[in-house]
């Protein structure tokens, strides 16, 4: 079961485990999407991405769609 905590002074509840997406470009696209999708199904609801992560945001978008 996933544990959630309040994010700062907001009322947002975020999972204590999140995804960092820097390394997603190092694995095949479908494996990256499957990994994200599995994490989401387990309760992960926070993902870090950045412009330097070369398409990681597209992989996250695809996993959210799935």
mmCIF file as Biopython writes it, N, C-alpha, C and O atoms, coordinates in Angstrom:
data_model
#
loop_
_atom_site.group_PDB
_atom_site.id
_atom_site.type_symbol
_atom_site.label_atom_id
_atom_site.label_alt_id
_atom_site.label_comp_id
_atom_site.label_asym_id
_atom_site.label_entity_id
_atom_site.label_seq_id
_atom_site.pdbx_PDB_ins_code
_atom_site.Cartn_x
_atom_site.Cartn_y
_atom_site.Cartn_z
_atom_site.occupancy
_atom_site.B_iso_or_equiv
_atom_site.auth_seq_id
_atom_site.auth_asym_id
_atom_site.pdbx_PDB_model_num
ATOM 1   N N  . UNK A ? 1  ? 0.844  -1.172 0.000   1.0 0.0 1  A 1 
ATOM 2   C CA . UNK A ? 1  ? 0.000  0.000  0.000   1.0 0.0 1  A 1 
ATOM 3   C C  . UNK A ? 1  ? 0.896  1.244  0.000   1.0 0.0 1  A 1 
ATOM 4   O O  . UNK A ? 1  ? 1.858  1.322  0.763   1.0 0.0 1  A 1 
ATOM 5   N N  . UNK A ? 2  ? 0.574  2.204  -0.853  1.0 0.0 2  A 1 
ATOM 6   C CA . UNK A ? 2  ? 1.370  3.426  -0.975  1.0 0.0 2  A 1 
ATOM 7   C C  . UNK A ? 2  ? 1.064  4.369  0.189   1.0 0.0 2  A 1 
ATOM 8   O O  . UNK A ? 2  ? -0.074 4.467  0.648   1.0 0.0 2  A 1 
ATOM 9   N N  . UNK A ? 3  ? 2.087  5.045  0.643   1.0 0.0 3  A 1 
ATOM 10  C CA . UNK A ? 3  ? 1.958  6.075  1.664   1.0 0.0 3  A 1 
ATOM 11  C C  . UNK A ? 3  ? 2.009  7.432  0.968   1.0 0.0 3  A 1 
ATOM 12  O O  . UNK A ? 3  ? 2.765  7.625  0.015   1.0 0.0 3  A 1 
ATOM 13  N N  . UNK A ? 4  ? 1.201  8.361  1.453   1.0 0.0 4  A 1 
ATOM 14  C CA . UNK A ? 4  ? 1.145  9.706  0.881   1.0 0.0 4  A 1 
ATOM 15  C C  . UNK A ? 4  ? 1.414  10.725 1.974   1.0 0.0 4  A 1 
ATOM 16  O O  . UNK A ? 4  ? 1.119  10.506 3.149   1.0 0.0 4  A 1 
ATOM 17  N N  . UNK A ? 5  ? 1.979  11.837 1.553   1.0 0.0 5  A 1 
ATOM 18  C CA . UNK A ? 5  ? 2.243  12.939 2.474   1.0 0.0 5  A 1 
ATOM 19  C C  . UNK A ? 5  ? 1.785  14.239 1.835   1.0 0.0 5  A 1 
ATOM 20  O O  . UNK A ? 5  ? 1.685  14.353 0.613   1.0 0.0 5  A 1 
ATOM 21  N N  . UNK A ? 6  ? 1.515  15.200 2.676   1.0 0.0 6  A 1 
ATOM 22  C CA . UNK A ? 6  ? 1.125  16.522 2.195   1.0 0.0 6  A 1 
ATOM 23  C C  . UNK A ? 6  ? 2.348  17.204 1.589   1.0 0.0 6  A 1 
ATOM 24  O O  . UNK A ? 6  ? 3.442  17.132 2.150   1.0 0.0 6  A 1 
ATOM 25  N N  . UNK A ? 7  ? 2.171  17.858 0.456   1.0 0.0 7  A 1 
ATOM 26  C CA . UNK A ? 7  ? 3.260  18.553 -0.216  1.0 0.0 7  A 1 
ATOM 27  C C  . UNK A ? 7  ? 3.349  19.981 0.307   1.0 0.0 7  A 1 
ATOM 28  O O  . UNK A ? 7  ? 2.515  20.830 -0.010  1.0 0.0 7  A 1 
ATOM 29  N N  . UNK A ? 8  ? 4.368  20.225 1.106   1.0 0.0 8  A 1 
ATOM 30  C CA . UNK A ? 8  ? 4.590  21.563 1.647   1.0 0.0 8  A 1 
ATOM 31  C C  . UNK A ? 8  ? 3.388  22.082 2.409   1.0 0.0 8  A 1 
ATOM 32  O O  . UNK A ? 8  ? 2.841  21.395 3.272   1.0 0.0 8  A 1 
ATOM 33  N N  . UNK A ? 9  ? 2.981  23.301 2.083   1.0 0.0 9  A 1 
ATOM 34  C CA . UNK A ? 9  ? 1.833  23.912 2.753   1.0 0.0 9  A 1 
ATOM 35  C C  . UNK A ? 9  ? 0.552  23.769 1.941   1.0 0.0 9  A 1 
ATOM 36  O O  . UNK A ? 9  ? -0.467 24.383 2.256   1.0 0.0 9  A 1 
ATOM 37  N N  . UNK A ? 10 ? 0.614  22.956 0.900   1.0 0.0 10 A 1 
ATOM 38  C CA . UNK A ? 10 ? -0.556 22.760 0.053   1.0 0.0 10 A 1 
ATOM 39  C C  . UNK A ? 10 ? -1.416 21.631 0.620   1.0 0.0 10 A 1 
ATOM 40  O O  . UNK A ? 10 ? -1.053 20.988 1.605   1.0 0.0 10 A 1 
ATOM 41  N N  . UNK A ? 11 ? -2.539 21.410 -0.010  1.0 0.0 11 A 1 
ATOM 42  C CA . UNK A ? 11 ? -3.369 20.264 0.351   1.0 0.0 11 A 1 
ATOM 43  C C  . UNK A ? 11 ? -3.142 19.089 -0.595  1.0 0.0 11 A 1 
ATOM 44  O O  . UNK A ? 11 ? -3.898 18.117 -0.578  1.0 0.0 11 A 1 
ATOM 45  N N  . UNK A ? 12 ? -2.108 19.178 -1.411  1.0 0.0 12 A 1 
ATOM 46  C CA . UNK A ? 12 ? -1.806 18.087 -2.329  1.0 0.0 12 A 1 
ATOM 47  C C  . UNK A ? 12 ? -1.198 16.922 -1.562  1.0 0.0 12 A 1 
ATOM 48  O O  . UNK A ? 12 ? -0.329 17.109 -0.711  1.0 0.0 12 A 1 
ATOM 49  N N  . UNK A ? 13 ? -1.665 15.720 -1.872  1.0 0.0 13 A 1 
ATOM 50  C CA . UNK A ? 13 ? -1.135 14.504 -1.265  1.0 0.0 13 A 1 
ATOM 51  C C  . UNK A ? 13 ? -0.304 13.793 -2.316  1.0 0.0 13 A 1 
ATOM 52  O O  . UNK A ? 13 ? -0.820 13.408 -3.365  1.0 0.0 13 A 1 
ATOM 53  N N  . UNK A ? 14 ? 0.977  13.616 -2.042  1.0 0.0 14 A 1 
ATOM 54  C CA . UNK A ? 14 ? 1.867  12.981 -3.008  1.0 0.0 14 A 1 
ATOM 55  C C  . UNK A ? 14 ? 2.439  11.698 -2.420  1.0 0.0 14 A 1 
ATOM 56  O O  . UNK A ? 14 ? 2.633  11.569 -1.211  1.0 0.0 14 A 1 
ATOM 57  N N  . UNK A ? 15 ? 2.700  10.758 -3.317  1.0 0.0 15 A 1 
ATOM 58  C CA . UNK A ? 15 ? 3.263  9.480  -2.893  1.0 0.0 15 A 1 
ATOM 59  C C  . UNK A ? 15 ? 4.680  9.694  -2.374  1.0 0.0 15 A 1 
ATOM 60  O O  . UNK A ? 15 ? 5.406  10.560 -2.863  1.0 0.0 15 A 1 
ATOM 61  N N  . UNK A ? 16 ? 5.068  8.895  -1.377  1.0 0.0 16 A 1 
ATOM 62  C CA . UNK A ? 16 ? 6.419  9.018  -0.825  1.0 0.0 16 A 1 
ATOM 63  C C  . UNK A ? 16 ? 7.460  8.491  -1.801  1.0 0.0 16 A 1 
ATOM 64  O O  . UNK A ? 16 ? 8.649  8.777  -1.660  1.0 0.0 16 A 1 
ATOM 65  N N  . UNK A ? 17 ? 7.020  7.729  -2.783  1.0 0.0 17 A 1 
ATOM 66  C CA . UNK A ? 17 ? 7.902  7.261  -3.850  1.0 0.0 17 A 1 
ATOM 67  C C  . UNK A ? 17 ? 7.487  7.975  -5.126  1.0 0.0 17 A 1 
ATOM 68  O O  . UNK A ? 17 ? 6.304  8.021  -5.462  1.0 0.0 17 A 1 
ATOM 69  N N  . UNK A ? 18 ? 8.454  8.528  -5.831  1.0 0.0 18 A 1 
ATOM 70  C CA . UNK A ? 18 ? 8.169  9.205  -7.085  1.0 0.0 18 A 1 
ATOM 71  C C  . UNK A ? 18 ? 9.096  8.707  -8.173  1.0 0.0 18 A 1 
ATOM 72  O O  . UNK A ? 18 ? 10.040 7.957  -7.925  1.0 0.0 18 A 1 
ATOM 73  N N  . UNK A ? 19 ? 8.803  9.141  -9.378  1.0 0.0 19 A 1 
ATOM 74  C CA . UNK A ? 19 ? 9.643  8.782  -10.521 1.0 0.0 19 A 1 
ATOM 75  C C  . UNK A ? 19 ? 10.576 9.931  -10.861 1.0 0.0 19 A 1 
ATOM 76  O O  . UNK A ? 19 ? 10.140 11.076 -10.979 1.0 0.0 19 A 1 
ATOM 77  N N  . UNK A ? 20 ? 11.844 9.631  -11.018 1.0 0.0 20 A 1 
ATOM 78  C CA . UNK A ? 20 ? 12.784 10.519 -11.666 1.0 0.0 20 A 1 
ATOM 79  C C  . UNK A ? 20 ? 12.946 9.977  -13.084 1.0 0.0 20 A 1 
ATOM 80  O O  . UNK A ? 20 ? 13.154 8.777  -13.259 1.0 0.0 20 A 1 
ATOM 81  N N  . UNK A ? 21 ? 12.855 10.820 -14.080 1.0 0.0 21 A 1 
ATOM 82  C CA . UNK A ? 21 ? 12.764 10.319 -15.455 1.0 0.0 21 A 1 
ATOM 83  C C  . UNK A ? 21 ? 14.038 10.480 -16.274 1.0 0.0 21 A 1 
ATOM 84  O O  . UNK A ? 21 ? 14.027 10.214 -17.476 1.0 0.0 21 A 1 
ATOM 85  N N  . UNK A ? 22 ? 15.106 10.897 -15.670 1.0 0.0 22 A 1 
ATOM 86  C CA . UNK A ? 22 ? 16.357 11.125 -16.407 1.0 0.0 22 A 1 
ATOM 87  C C  . UNK A ? 22 ? 16.819 9.871  -17.149 1.0 0.0 22 A 1 
ATOM 88  O O  . UNK A ? 22 ? 17.297 9.970  -18.278 1.0 0.0 22 A 1 
ATOM 89  N N  . UNK A ? 23 ? 16.686 8.717  -16.546 1.0 0.0 23 A 1 
ATOM 90  C CA . UNK A ? 23 ? 17.211 7.485  -17.126 1.0 0.0 23 A 1 
ATOM 91  C C  . UNK A ? 23 ? 16.235 6.782  -18.076 1.0 0.0 23 A 1 
ATOM 92  O O  . UNK A ? 23 ? 16.593 5.767  -18.673 1.0 0.0 23 A 1 
ATOM 93  N N  . UNK A ? 24 ? 15.026 7.294  -18.224 1.0 0.0 24 A 1 
ATOM 94  C CA . UNK A ? 24 ? 14.054 6.634  -19.098 1.0 0.0 24 A 1 
ATOM 95  C C  . UNK A ? 24 ? 14.545 6.517  -20.534 1.0 0.0 24 A 1 
ATOM 96  O O  . UNK A ? 24 ? 14.188 5.572  -21.237 1.0 0.0 24 A 1 
ATOM 97  N N  . UNK A ? 25 ? 15.345 7.453  -20.966 1.0 0.0 25 A 1 
ATOM 98  C CA . UNK A ? 25 ? 15.836 7.405  -22.351 1.0 0.0 25 A 1 
ATOM 99  C C  . UNK A ? 25 ? 16.866 6.293  -22.565 1.0 0.0 25 A 1 
ATOM 100 O O  . UNK A ? 25 ? 17.261 6.022  -23.699 1.0 0.0 25 A 1 
ATOM 101 N N  . UNK A ? 26 ? 17.297 5.656  -21.482 1.0 0.0 26 A 1 
ATOM 102 C CA . UNK A ? 26 ? 18.304 4.603  -21.569 1.0 0.0 26 A 1 
ATOM 103 C C  . UNK A ? 26 ? 17.700 3.223  -21.798 1.0 0.0 26 A 1 
ATOM 104 O O  . UNK A ? 26 ? 18.435 2.265  -22.038 1.0 0.0 26 A 1 
ATOM 105 N N  . UNK A ? 27 ? 16.376 3.103  -21.727 1.0 0.0 27 A 1 
ATOM 106 C CA . UNK A ? 27 ? 15.704 1.814  -21.911 1.0 0.0 27 A 1 
ATOM 107 C C  . UNK A ? 27 ? 14.772 1.920  -23.112 1.0 0.0 27 A 1 
ATOM 108 O O  . UNK A ? 27 ? 14.423 3.026  -23.524 1.0 0.0 27 A 1 
ATOM 109 N N  . UNK A ? 28 ? 14.369 0.798  -23.673 1.0 0.0 28 A 1 
ATOM 110 C CA . UNK A ? 28 ? 13.425 0.842  -24.795 1.0 0.0 28 A 1 
ATOM 111 C C  . UNK A ? 28 ? 12.140 1.578  -24.400 1.0 0.0 28 A 1 
ATOM 112 O O  . UNK A ? 28 ? 11.700 1.511  -23.252 1.0 0.0 28 A 1 
ATOM 113 N N  . UNK A ? 29 ? 11.558 2.270  -25.359 1.0 0.0 29 A 1 
ATOM 114 C CA . UNK A ? 29 ? 10.387 3.110  -25.095 1.0 0.0 29 A 1 
ATOM 115 C C  . UNK A ? 29 ? 9.257  2.342  -24.413 1.0 0.0 29 A 1 
ATOM 116 O O  . UNK A ? 29 ? 8.691  2.831  -23.435 1.0 0.0 29 A 1 
ATOM 117 N N  . UNK A ? 30 ? 8.922  1.166  -24.900 1.0 0.0 30 A 1 
ATOM 118 C CA . UNK A ? 30 ? 7.807  0.418  -24.309 1.0 0.0 30 A 1 
ATOM 119 C C  . UNK A ? 30 ? 8.104  0.002  -22.876 1.0 0.0 30 A 1 
ATOM 120 O O  . UNK A ? 30 ? 7.202  -0.015 -22.038 1.0 0.0 30 A 1 
ATOM 121 N N  . UNK A ? 31 ? 9.355  -0.332 -22.584 1.0 0.0 31 A 1 
ATOM 122 C CA . UNK A ? 31 ? 9.718  -0.682 -21.206 1.0 0.0 31 A 1 
ATOM 123 C C  . UNK A ? 31 ? 9.558  0.531  -20.289 1.0 0.0 31 A 1 
ATOM 124 O O  . UNK A ? 31 ? 9.086  0.395  -19.161 1.0 0.0 31 A 1 
ATOM 125 N N  . UNK A ? 32 ? 9.945  1.704  -20.761 1.0 0.0 32 A 1 
ATOM 126 C CA . UNK A ? 32 ? 9.792  2.930  -19.970 1.0 0.0 32 A 1 
ATOM 127 C C  . UNK A ? 32 ? 8.314  3.192  -19.684 1.0 0.0 32 A 1 
ATOM 128 O O  . UNK A ? 32 ? 7.940  3.504  -18.554 1.0 0.0 32 A 1 
ATOM 129 N N  . UNK A ? 33 ? 7.487  3.065  -20.703 1.0 0.0 33 A 1 
ATOM 130 C CA . UNK A ? 33 ? 6.045  3.301  -20.535 1.0 0.0 33 A 1 
ATOM 131 C C  . UNK A ? 33 ? 5.445  2.266  -19.588 1.0 0.0 33 A 1 
ATOM 132 O O  . UNK A ? 33 ? 4.646  2.608  -18.717 1.0 0.0 33 A 1 
ATOM 133 N N  . UNK A ? 34 ? 5.826  1.011  -19.756 1.0 0.0 34 A 1 
ATOM 134 C CA . UNK A ? 34 ? 5.320  -0.052 -18.881 1.0 0.0 34 A 1 
ATOM 135 C C  . UNK A ? 34 ? 5.733  0.182  -17.427 1.0 0.0 34 A 1 
ATOM 136 O O  . UNK A ? 34 ? 4.945  -0.046 -16.509 1.0 0.0 34 A 1 
ATOM 137 N N  . UNK A ? 35 ? 6.954  0.631  -17.226 1.0 0.0 35 A 1 
ATOM 138 C CA . UNK A ? 35 ? 7.443  0.911  -15.873 1.0 0.0 35 A 1 
ATOM 139 C C  . UNK A ? 35 ? 6.640  2.030  -15.230 1.0 0.0 35 A 1 
ATOM 140 O O  . UNK A ? 35 ? 6.211  1.914  -14.082 1.0 0.0 35 A 1 
ATOM 141 N N  . UNK A ? 36 ? 6.439  3.108  -15.966 1.0 0.0 36 A 1 
ATOM 142 C CA . UNK A ? 36 ? 5.640  4.219  -15.453 1.0 0.0 36 A 1 
ATOM 143 C C  . UNK A ? 36 ? 4.209  3.784  -15.158 1.0 0.0 36 A 1 
ATOM 144 O O  . UNK A ? 36 ? 3.663  4.102  -14.102 1.0 0.0 36 A 1 
ATOM 145 N N  . UNK A ? 37 ? 3.611  3.065  -16.082 1.0 0.0 37 A 1 
ATOM 146 C CA . UNK A ? 37 ? 2.231  2.614  -15.910 1.0 0.0 37 A 1 
ATOM 147 C C  . UNK A ? 37 ? 2.093  1.731  -14.673 1.0 0.0 37 A 1 
ATOM 148 O O  . UNK A ? 37 ? 1.129  1.858  -13.918 1.0 0.0 37 A 1 
ATOM 149 N N  . UNK A ? 38 ? 3.053  0.845  -14.471 1.0 0.0 38 A 1 
ATOM 150 C CA . UNK A ? 38 ? 3.017  -0.026 -13.293 1.0 0.0 38 A 1 
ATOM 151 C C  . UNK A ? 38 ? 3.137  0.799  -12.020 1.0 0.0 38 A 1 
ATOM 152 O O  . UNK A ? 38 ? 2.414  0.561  -11.053 1.0 0.0 38 A 1 
ATOM 153 N N  . UNK A ? 39 ? 4.041  1.761  -12.017 1.0 0.0 39 A 1 
ATOM 154 C CA . UNK A ? 39 ? 4.175  2.637  -10.849 1.0 0.0 39 A 1 
ATOM 155 C C  . UNK A ? 39 ? 2.891  3.387  -10.554 1.0 0.0 39 A 1 
ATOM 156 O O  . UNK A ? 39 ? 2.490  3.506  -9.396  1.0 0.0 39 A 1 
ATOM 157 N N  . UNK A ? 40 ? 2.243  3.894  -11.595 1.0 0.0 40 A 1 
ATOM 158 C CA . UNK A ? 40 ? 0.975  4.603  -11.404 1.0 0.0 40 A 1 
ATOM 159 C C  . UNK A ? 40 ? -0.072 3.675  -10.801 1.0 0.0 40 A 1 
ATOM 160 O O  . UNK A ? 40 ? -0.836 4.079  -9.924  1.0 0.0 40 A 1 
ATOM 161 N N  . UNK A ? 41 ? -0.106 2.433  -11.272 1.0 0.0 41 A 1 
ATOM 162 C CA . UNK A ? 41 ? -1.094 1.483  -10.755 1.0 0.0 41 A 1 
ATOM 163 C C  . UNK A ? 41 ? -0.822 1.137  -9.290  1.0 0.0 41 A 1 
ATOM 164 O O  . UNK A ? 41 ? -1.733 0.743  -8.562  1.0 0.0 41 A 1 
ATOM 165 N N  . UNK A ? 42 ? 0.428  1.285  -8.862  1.0 0.0 42 A 1 
ATOM 166 C CA . UNK A ? 42 ? 0.790  1.036  -7.467  1.0 0.0 42 A 1 
ATOM 167 C C  . UNK A ? 42 ? 0.621  2.264  -6.581  1.0 0.0 42 A 1 
ATOM 168 O O  . UNK A ? 42 ? 0.823  2.188  -5.369  1.0 0.0 42 A 1 
ATOM 169 N N  . UNK A ? 43 ? 0.248  3.407  -7.184  1.0 0.0 43 A 1 
ATOM 170 C CA . UNK A ? 43 ? -0.041 4.591  -6.396  1.0 0.0 43 A 1 
ATOM 171 C C  . UNK A ? 43 ? 0.920  5.744  -6.538  1.0 0.0 43 A 1 
ATOM 172 O O  . UNK A ? 43 ? 0.716  6.786  -5.914  1.0 0.0 43 A 1 
ATOM 173 N N  . UNK A ? 44 ? 1.973  5.598  -7.345  1.0 0.0 44 A 1 
ATOM 174 C CA . UNK A ? 44 ? 2.898  6.719  -7.558  1.0 0.0 44 A 1 
ATOM 175 C C  . UNK A ? 44 ? 2.119  7.833  -8.265  1.0 0.0 44 A 1 
ATOM 176 O O  . UNK A ? 44 ? 1.451  7.592  -9.271  1.0 0.0 44 A 1 
ATOM 177 N N  . UNK A ? 45 ? 2.213  9.038  -7.733  1.0 0.0 45 A 1 
ATOM 178 C CA . UNK A ? 45 ? 1.495  10.148 -8.349  1.0 0.0 45 A 1 
ATOM 179 C C  . UNK A ? 45 ? 2.345  11.407 -8.506  1.0 0.0 45 A 1 
ATOM 180 O O  . UNK A ? 45 ? 1.817  12.498 -8.718  1.0 0.0 45 A 1 
ATOM 181 N N  . UNK A ? 46 ? 3.658  11.247 -8.401  1.0 0.0 46 A 1 
ATOM 182 C CA . UNK A ? 46 ? 4.546  12.389 -8.613  1.0 0.0 46 A 1 
ATOM 183 C C  . UNK A ? 46 ? 5.704  11.950 -9.517  1.0 0.0 46 A 1 
ATOM 184 O O  . UNK A ? 46 ? 6.319  10.904 -9.307  1.0 0.0 46 A 1 
ATOM 185 N N  . UNK A ? 47 ? 5.979  12.773 -10.519 1.0 0.0 47 A 1 
ATOM 186 C CA . UNK A ? 47 ? 6.995  12.466 -11.526 1.0 0.0 47 A 1 
ATOM 187 C C  . UNK A ? 47 ? 7.831  13.712 -11.750 1.0 0.0 47 A 1 
ATOM 188 O O  . UNK A ? 47 ? 7.294  14.809 -11.909 1.0 0.0 47 A 1 
ATOM 189 N N  . UNK A ? 48 ? 9.135  13.544 -11.763 1.0 0.0 48 A 1 
ATOM 190 C CA . UNK A ? 48 ? 10.028 14.663 -12.058 1.0 0.0 48 A 1 
ATOM 191 C C  . UNK A ? 48 ? 10.559 14.504 -13.477 1.0 0.0 48 A 1 
ATOM 192 O O  . UNK A ? 48 ? 11.067 13.446 -13.848 1.0 0.0 48 A 1 
ATOM 193 N N  . UNK A ? 49 ? 10.435 15.563 -14.260 1.0 0.0 49 A 1 
ATOM 194 C CA . UNK A ? 49 ? 11.026 15.587 -15.588 1.0 0.0 49 A 1 
ATOM 195 C C  . UNK A ? 49 ? 11.597 16.976 -15.828 1.0 0.0 49 A 1 
ATOM 196 O O  . UNK A ? 49 ? 11.293 17.915 -15.093 1.0 0.0 49 A 1 
ATOM 197 N N  . UNK A ? 50 ? 12.418 17.102 -16.850 1.0 0.0 50 A 1 
ATOM 198 C CA . UNK A ? 50 ? 13.057 18.385 -17.150 1.0 0.0 50 A 1 
ATOM 199 C C  . UNK A ? 50 ? 13.366 18.443 -18.641 1.0 0.0 50 A 1 
ATOM 200 O O  . UNK A ? 50 ? 13.446 17.405 -19.298 1.0 0.0 50 A 1 
ATOM 201 N N  . UNK A ? 51 ? 13.538 19.644 -19.177 1.0 0.0 51 A 1 
ATOM 202 C CA . UNK A ? 51 ? 13.853 19.776 -20.607 1.0 0.0 51 A 1 
ATOM 203 C C  . UNK A ? 51 ? 15.097 18.990 -21.035 1.0 0.0 51 A 1 
ATOM 204 O O  . UNK A ? 51 ? 15.172 18.527 -22.173 1.0 0.0 51 A 1 
ATOM 205 N N  . UNK A ? 52 ? 16.051 18.838 -20.151 1.0 0.0 52 A 1 
ATOM 206 C CA . UNK A ? 52 ? 17.282 18.117 -20.484 1.0 0.0 52 A 1 
ATOM 207 C C  . UNK A ? 52 ? 17.091 16.605 -20.578 1.0 0.0 52 A 1 
ATOM 208 O O  . UNK A ? 52 ? 18.019 15.896 -20.967 1.0 0.0 52 A 1 
ATOM 209 N N  . UNK A ? 53 ? 15.913 16.099 -20.232 1.0 0.0 53 A 1 
ATOM 210 C CA . UNK A ? 53 ? 15.689 14.656 -20.184 1.0 0.0 53 A 1 
ATOM 211 C C  . UNK A ? 53 ? 15.201 14.089 -21.513 1.0 0.0 53 A 1 
ATOM 212 O O  . UNK A ? 53 ? 14.614 13.007 -21.537 1.0 0.0 53 A 1 
ATOM 213 N N  . UNK A ? 54 ? 15.425 14.780 -22.593 1.0 0.0 54 A 1 
ATOM 214 C CA . UNK A ? 54 ? 15.245 14.297 -23.974 1.0 0.0 54 A 1 
ATOM 215 C C  . UNK A ? 54 ? 14.043 13.394 -24.214 1.0 0.0 54 A 1 
ATOM 216 O O  . UNK A ? 54 ? 14.200 12.199 -24.466 1.0 0.0 54 A 1 
ATOM 217 N N  . UNK A ? 55 ? 12.853 13.960 -24.138 1.0 0.0 55 A 1 
ATOM 218 C CA . UNK A ? 55 ? 11.655 13.212 -24.483 1.0 0.0 55 A 1 
ATOM 219 C C  . UNK A ? 55 ? 11.002 12.471 -23.337 1.0 0.0 55 A 1 
ATOM 220 O O  . UNK A ? 55 ? 10.004 11.782 -23.548 1.0 0.0 55 A 1 
ATOM 221 N N  . UNK A ? 56 ? 11.526 12.586 -22.140 1.0 0.0 56 A 1 
ATOM 222 C CA . UNK A ? 56 ? 10.929 11.890 -21.003 1.0 0.0 56 A 1 
ATOM 223 C C  . UNK A ? 56 ? 9.494  12.349 -20.780 1.0 0.0 56 A 1 
ATOM 224 O O  . UNK A ? 56 ? 8.638  11.554 -20.390 1.0 0.0 56 A 1 
ATOM 225 N N  . UNK A ? 57 ? 9.228  13.631 -21.027 1.0 0.0 57 A 1 
ATOM 226 C CA . UNK A ? 57 ? 7.861  14.128 -20.834 1.0 0.0 57 A 1 
ATOM 227 C C  . UNK A ? 57 ? 6.888  13.452 -21.798 1.0 0.0 57 A 1 
ATOM 228 O O  . UNK A ? 57 ? 5.730  13.223 -21.445 1.0 0.0 57 A 1 
ATOM 229 N N  . UNK A ? 58 ? 7.338  13.132 -22.998 1.0 0.0 58 A 1 
ATOM 230 C CA . UNK A ? 58 ? 6.483  12.408 -23.946 1.0 0.0 58 A 1 
ATOM 231 C C  . UNK A ? 58 ? 6.191  10.987 -23.458 1.0 0.0 58 A 1 
ATOM 232 O O  . UNK A ? 58 ? 5.078  10.487 -23.623 1.0 0.0 58 A 1 
ATOM 233 N N  . UNK A ? 59 ? 7.188  10.343 -22.860 1.0 0.0 59 A 1 
ATOM 234 C CA . UNK A ? 59 ? 6.981  9.002  -22.309 1.0 0.0 59 A 1 
ATOM 235 C C  . UNK A ? 59 ? 5.992  9.035  -21.144 1.0 0.0 59 A 1 
ATOM 236 O O  . UNK A ? 59 ? 5.144  8.152  -21.016 1.0 0.0 59 A 1 
ATOM 237 N N  . UNK A ? 60 ? 6.106  10.044 -20.308 1.0 0.0 60 A 1 
ATOM 238 C CA . UNK A ? 60 ? 5.181  10.187 -19.186 1.0 0.0 60 A 1 
ATOM 239 C C  . UNK A ? 60 ? 3.766  10.412 -19.715 1.0 0.0 60 A 1 
ATOM 240 O O  . UNK A ? 60 ? 2.813  9.811  -19.219 1.0 0.0 60 A 1 
ATOM 241 N N  . UNK A ? 61 ? 3.629  11.277 -20.722 1.0 0.0 61 A 1 
ATOM 242 C CA . UNK A ? 61 ? 2.317  11.528 -21.309 1.0 0.0 61 A 1 
ATOM 243 C C  . UNK A ? 61 ? 1.715  10.258 -21.877 1.0 0.0 61 A 1 
ATOM 244 O O  . UNK A ? 61 ? 0.523  10.004 -21.703 1.0 0.0 61 A 1 
ATOM 245 N N  . UNK A ? 62 ? 2.516  9.466  -22.545 1.0 0.0 62 A 1 
ATOM 246 C CA . UNK A ? 62 ? 2.031  8.202  -23.125 1.0 0.0 62 A 1 
ATOM 247 C C  . UNK A ? 62 ? 1.588  7.241  -22.019 1.0 0.0 62 A 1 
ATOM 248 O O  . UNK A ? 62 ? 0.568  6.567  -22.157 1.0 0.0 62 A 1 
ATOM 249 N N  . UNK A ? 63 ? 2.345  7.176  -20.930 1.0 0.0 63 A 1 
ATOM 250 C CA . UNK A ? 63 ? 1.983  6.292  -19.819 1.0 0.0 63 A 1 
ATOM 251 C C  . UNK A ? 63 ? 0.687  6.766  -19.148 1.0 0.0 63 A 1 
ATOM 252 O O  . UNK A ? 63 ? -0.143 5.947  -18.753 1.0 0.0 63 A 1 
ATOM 253 N N  . UNK A ? 64 ? 0.519  8.057  -19.023 1.0 0.0 64 A 1 
ATOM 254 C CA . UNK A ? 64 ? -0.719 8.586  -18.430 1.0 0.0 64 A 1 
ATOM 255 C C  . UNK A ? 64 ? -1.900 8.234  -19.329 1.0 0.0 64 A 1 
ATOM 256 O O  . UNK A ? 64 ? -2.957 7.845  -18.833 1.0 0.0 64 A 1 
ATOM 257 N N  . UNK A ? 65 ? -1.733 8.365  -20.632 1.0 0.0 65 A 1 
ATOM 258 C CA . UNK A ? 65 ? -2.800 7.987  -21.570 1.0 0.0 65 A 1 
ATOM 259 C C  . UNK A ? 65 ? -3.177 6.519  -21.427 1.0 0.0 65 A 1 
ATOM 260 O O  . UNK A ? 65 ? -4.350 6.157  -21.516 1.0 0.0 65 A 1 
ATOM 261 N N  . UNK A ? 66 ? -2.170 5.679  -21.204 1.0 0.0 66 A 1 
ATOM 262 C CA . UNK A ? 66 ? -2.419 4.239  -21.105 1.0 0.0 66 A 1 
ATOM 263 C C  . UNK A ? 66 ? -3.188 3.934  -19.839 1.0 0.0 66 A 1 
ATOM 264 O O  . UNK A ? 66 ? -3.497 2.774  -19.569 1.0 0.0 66 A 1 
#
